[in-house]
Amino acid sequence: MAKKKDKEGGLVYSTDGGRLCPACGHPTGNCSCGGNKCAPKGDGIIRISRETKGRKGSGVSLISGLSLDTDALKKLAKELKQKCGSGGSIKNGVIEIQGDHREVLKLEIEKQGFKVKLAGG
């Protein structure tokens, strides 16, 4: 569906854009102003959980609640992947590490001075 704009140029309705940057109005993946670099707000507790849903049975460890900017998040993800000896990625401010490494991740993140909880079962 094509984007429609009213007389003032604001977005009226669209299903293809997803989340929009509040500063420039572009989708957050194609943001031209760099407004998506701000850290997501959290309660100060880092939660580590394990998820297999939508991953064909292979589990990943999810680390959420980090209130870091994009560069610091990438640096932390790289360190954690090296400690676990596995791959991973960052999606929507959540670090995903392949495999069930919750205990190792908890110890490493606590060394950095964060308060950590194991979430889920």
Backbone bond lengths (Angstrom), bond angles and torsions (degrees), N, CA, C in turn:
res aa  C-N    CA-C-N  psi(-1)  N-CA   C-N-CA  omega(-1)  CA-C   N-CA-C  phi
1 M - - - 1.433 - - 1.515 108.94 -
2 A 1.285 117.49 134.07 1.460 122.78 -177.73 1.527 110.13 -76.07
3 K 1.293 115.63 151.43 1.452 120.97 177.50 1.517 109.28 -74.23
4 K 1.325 115.54 138.55 1.455 120.96 176.16 1.520 107.66 -114.49
5 K 1.280 116.57 141.93 1.453 120.49 179.67 1.525 108.90 -123.86
6 D 1.323 116.67 144.80 1.454 119.77 176.00 1.523 109.33 -83.75
7 K 1.294 117.45 -173.16 1.461 122.23 -174.86 1.524 113.31 -62.01
8 E 1.341 116.81 -28.95 1.460 120.16 -177.98 1.524 112.61 -89.17
9 G 1.322 118.84 -3.93 1.454 121.61 175.88 1.513 115.33 93.80
10 G 1.344 119.21 2.80 1.453 121.44 179.14 1.521 111.21 -81.31
11 L 1.316 116.38 160.01 1.448 121.82 -179.04 1.527 109.35 -75.70
12 V 1.323 116.77 128.93 1.451 121.43 179.19 1.522 109.88 -93.61
13 Y 1.341 118.28 -54.43 1.453 121.73 -179.14 1.511 109.73 -157.66
14 S 1.328 115.54 137.52 1.449 120.06 176.47 1.518 108.63 -161.05
15 T 1.334 116.19 141.82 1.457 119.70 175.78 1.516 112.07 -108.69
16 D 1.317 118.79 -7.71 1.456 120.27 -174.82 1.517 114.06 -95.93
17 G 1.307 119.84 -11.51 1.452 121.41 -174.60 1.507 115.16 -86.46
18 G 1.323 118.62 -30.70 1.452 120.31 -174.89 1.510 110.69 73.14
19 R 1.316 117.91 -141.23 1.463 121.14 179.85 1.521 110.36 -75.58
20 L 1.328 115.24 140.58 1.450 121.10 -178.20 1.517 110.45 -112.33
21 C 1.310 115.69 147.02 1.458 121.85 175.99 1.532 108.24 -71.54
22 P 1.334 118.38 129.42 1.457 119.24 -179.62 1.528 113.55 -69.14
23 A 1.326 117.33 -21.78 1.464 120.04 -177.36 1.527 112.94 -81.95
24 C 1.353 117.18 -47.37 1.466 119.08 -174.55 1.525 113.16 -110.33
25 G 1.346 119.24 -15.20 1.455 121.48 177.89 1.509 114.95 85.07
26 H 1.325 118.45 -0.88 1.462 122.13 177.56 1.533 109.57 -83.92
27 P 1.347 118.48 161.02 1.464 119.34 172.74 1.527 110.36 -58.49
28 T 1.330 116.93 146.53 1.461 120.05 -174.10 1.523 113.00 -60.18
29 G 1.322 118.95 -28.29 1.459 121.41 177.21 1.518 112.70 -71.08
30 N 1.327 117.70 -26.84 1.467 122.63 -178.50 1.519 111.41 -113.92
31 C 1.301 117.47 27.69 1.459 121.74 -176.84 1.524 110.16 -63.84
32 S 1.330 115.92 131.48 1.459 120.03 -178.05 1.524 112.68 -97.65
33 C 1.319 117.51 -12.95 1.467 119.27 -175.95 1.524 113.01 -98.63
34 G 1.338 117.82 -11.68 1.457 120.42 -178.20 1.506 112.58 80.14
35 G 1.322 118.16 16.06 1.456 122.45 -179.33 1.507 113.47 -69.39
36 N 1.333 118.95 -16.07 1.463 120.92 -179.20 1.523 112.07 -84.00
37 K 1.315 118.56 7.64 1.458 121.09 -179.83 1.520 112.11 -83.70
38 C 1.346 117.73 -8.26 1.455 119.28 -178.86 1.526 109.61 -71.17
39 A 1.305 115.82 148.93 1.453 121.49 -175.48 1.518 110.73 -78.94
40 P 1.325 117.38 143.74 1.455 119.32 175.81 1.517 110.57 -70.04
41 K 1.315 116.50 146.27 1.456 121.38 -179.46 1.519 109.41 -78.78
42 G 1.301 116.87 143.92 1.448 121.75 179.42 1.516 110.27 -142.75
43 D 1.337 116.82 -178.53 1.454 121.61 179.98 1.528 112.27 -97.25
44 G 1.327 117.09 6.80 1.455 121.27 177.71 1.515 113.96 90.18
45 I 1.320 117.49 -0.01 1.462 121.19 179.69 1.521 108.38 -112.79
46 I 1.330 116.07 128.14 1.454 122.12 177.36 1.527 107.47 -87.60
47 R 1.321 116.30 128.66 1.459 120.70 179.94 1.518 110.06 -111.40
48 I 1.335 114.71 131.29 1.460 121.13 178.74 1.523 107.37 -114.79
49 S 1.325 116.08 122.24 1.460 120.45 -179.48 1.523 109.40 -132.23
50 R 1.320 114.88 169.19 1.457 121.44 178.23 1.514 107.55 -118.12
51 E 1.321 116.60 137.42 1.455 121.09 -177.93 1.519 110.53 -138.23
52 T 1.343 116.34 138.55 1.464 121.35 175.37 1.521 110.81 -122.59
53 K 1.305 117.64 -9.04 1.459 122.02 -175.82 1.533 111.22 -62.12
54 G 1.314 116.01 127.12 1.456 120.93 177.93 1.510 114.32 76.15
55 R 1.331 117.77 14.43 1.464 121.17 -176.20 1.523 112.03 -124.12
56 K 1.330 116.51 21.55 1.467 123.37 177.75 1.527 111.88 56.13
57 G 1.328 117.11 37.75 1.451 121.83 175.26 1.510 116.19 89.15
58 S 1.308 118.23 -17.04 1.469 119.32 179.90 1.525 108.81 -85.15
59 G 1.314 116.38 130.37 1.448 121.32 -174.84 1.512 113.42 -88.77
60 V 1.330 114.72 154.13 1.461 121.80 173.73 1.519 108.38 -131.99
61 S 1.299 116.36 153.35 1.456 122.40 174.01 1.518 107.59 -97.22
62 L 1.332 116.42 125.20 1.457 121.92 -179.10 1.521 109.81 -104.92
63 I 1.328 116.17 131.86 1.456 121.92 178.68 1.522 106.60 -116.42
64 S 1.331 116.14 110.93 1.465 120.06 -177.09 1.525 109.98 -124.24
65 G 1.317 115.97 164.13 1.454 121.85 178.67 1.508 114.35 92.97
66 L 1.332 117.35 6.88 1.461 120.39 179.05 1.524 109.46 -77.87
67 S 1.308 117.30 127.34 1.460 120.89 178.65 1.528 109.21 -104.23
68 L 1.332 114.76 61.19 1.466 121.81 179.82 1.521 109.12 -114.41
69 D 1.334 116.06 156.03 1.464 118.56 174.71 1.527 109.41 -75.56
70 T 1.310 116.58 173.99 1.463 121.99 -172.26 1.522 112.30 -60.15
71 D 1.316 117.65 -43.73 1.468 120.51 -177.66 1.529 111.65 -66.34
72 A 1.329 117.05 -43.33 1.463 120.10 179.29 1.526 111.14 -67.52
73 L 1.324 116.41 -34.19 1.464 120.75 177.79 1.526 110.82 -65.62
74 K 1.331 117.03 -41.47 1.467 121.27 177.79 1.526 111.17 -64.26
75 K 1.325 115.92 -41.04 1.463 120.38 -179.83 1.527 110.76 -65.19
76 L 1.342 117.05 -43.88 1.460 120.86 178.48 1.527 111.09 -64.58
77 A 1.323 116.76 -41.44 1.467 120.61 179.46 1.521 110.61 -61.98
78 K 1.309 117.40 -40.59 1.461 121.08 179.21 1.527 110.97 -63.25
79 E 1.337 117.14 -43.89 1.466 120.76 178.73 1.526 111.51 -63.02
80 L 1.333 116.43 -42.18 1.463 120.18 -178.31 1.522 111.43 -68.39
81 K 1.318 117.41 -38.24 1.464 120.90 178.03 1.525 110.41 -64.02
82 Q 1.335 116.56 -38.93 1.463 119.91 178.69 1.523 111.34 -67.46
83 K 1.330 118.09 -39.65 1.464 121.41 179.23 1.529 111.06 -64.96
84 C 1.346 116.25 -37.70 1.470 120.03 -178.80 1.519 112.21 -84.58
85 G 1.308 117.89 -17.84 1.459 121.38 -178.11 1.509 112.66 68.85
86 S 1.320 116.48 36.81 1.466 120.24 179.85 1.518 109.77 -145.10
87 G 1.320 115.08 173.60 1.458 120.91 -178.83 1.515 111.23 -88.16
88 G 1.312 114.45 -178.51 1.448 119.93 179.04 1.511 110.98 171.60
89 S 1.325 115.92 -176.23 1.454 121.25 -179.35 1.522 109.46 -156.42
90 I 1.331 114.53 176.39 1.461 122.08 175.64 1.516 106.97 -120.95
91 K 1.337 116.62 125.15 1.459 121.25 178.61 1.522 108.67 -134.74
92 N 1.322 116.63 120.03 1.463 123.26 177.23 1.528 113.00 54.74
93 G 1.319 117.16 40.85 1.455 121.74 178.15 1.519 114.32 78.31
94 V 1.330 117.70 8.46 1.464 122.87 178.90 1.518 108.38 -113.86
95 I 1.326 116.80 128.88 1.462 121.19 178.05 1.522 108.14 -86.98
96 E 1.334 116.43 129.66 1.454 122.43 177.25 1.526 108.42 -113.15
97 I 1.330 116.32 122.39 1.459 122.31 177.50 1.525 107.24 -113.95
98 Q 1.324 117.15 128.51 1.463 120.88 -177.88 1.524 110.65 -68.68
99 G 1.333 115.91 131.79 1.461 121.23 179.64 1.514 112.00 97.07
100 D 1.316 115.62 171.08 1.461 122.12 -179.92 1.525 108.93 -96.37
101 H 1.321 116.57 94.17 1.468 122.88 -177.82 1.525 110.64 -122.44
102 R 1.328 117.51 34.23 1.465 120.83 -173.03 1.525 113.49 -60.30
103 E 1.314 117.96 -42.51 1.470 120.30 -177.63 1.533 111.49 -67.31
104 V 1.316 116.89 -43.76 1.472 121.20 178.50 1.529 109.74 -63.35
105 L 1.330 116.18 -43.76 1.460 120.54 -179.56 1.527 110.95 -64.11
106 K 1.321 116.81 -40.30 1.462 120.19 179.37 1.529 110.90 -60.66
107 L 1.322 117.20 -46.42 1.461 120.34 179.77 1.523 112.03 -62.75
108 E 1.327 116.57 -42.63 1.470 120.45 -177.75 1.525 112.01 -68.01
109 I 1.328 116.91 -39.36 1.463 119.64 -179.12 1.525 110.72 -73.11
110 E 1.331 117.38 -34.86 1.461 120.16 176.03 1.523 111.30 -64.89
111 K 1.340 118.02 -33.05 1.463 121.36 176.21 1.523 111.23 -62.78
112 Q 1.336 116.70 -27.71 1.463 121.19 179.79 1.530 111.66 -80.62
113 G 1.335 117.67 -6.10 1.465 121.08 175.89 1.521 114.84 97.61
114 F 1.319 118.50 13.44 1.464 121.87 178.75 1.514 110.51 -94.32
115 K 1.337 116.54 154.28 1.454 121.77 173.14 1.530 107.45 -89.41
116 V 1.344 117.45 125.94 1.449 122.25 -170.98 1.522 110.75 -123.18
117 K 1.344 115.23 140.08 1.451 121.57 173.16 1.519 109.06 -129.01
118 L 1.339 116.30 142.99 1.448 120.86 172.20 1.517 107.34 -86.62
119 A 1.321 117.19 120.79 1.453 122.56 -177.07 1.518 109.85 -103.77
120 G 1.315 116.59 153.57 1.459 120.39 177.66 1.512 111.33 84.68
121 G 1.337 114.65 -171.63 1.457 119.68 -174.26 1.441 115.48 -98.12
